[in-house]
């Protein structure tokens, strides 16, 4: 059975619309990356120290967003988000926590940064993440966060 040309055109149009819609899914997320610094130098965790960076913000829909990144031994980090697709662009507050581990488990639970970066409502570290996905420099010695090259 032959199908009329207008049916093929309509079917092609539906396929194009479906492809465009699928292409837009998840396209609004970026994977922020950067370096944790201490007074201008890459922060290198001590032996047994684990550093965690949390980005807390609000999406366009008003929904709260929180994403965590671990700091690598060279001070670098990448925020992958809960589904490994990144996080939406926007303004974020940044928290930094340090935990010291020994063979028996966590020890010295005192906040290495004396609470300065652990509370989302009080941290001075803020950053606007854009779709350009520029590197983020977080300096816990200076209490600053910035995007740049």
Buried (B, 14 or more C-beta within 10 A) or exposed (E): EEEEEEEEEEEEEEEEEEEEEEEEEEEBBBBBBBBBBBEEEBBBBEEEBEBBBBBBBBEEEEEEBBBBBEBBEEBBBEBBBEEEBBBBBBEBBBBBBBBBEEEEEEEEEEBBBEEBBBEBEEBEBEBBBEEEBBEBBBBBEBEBBBBEE
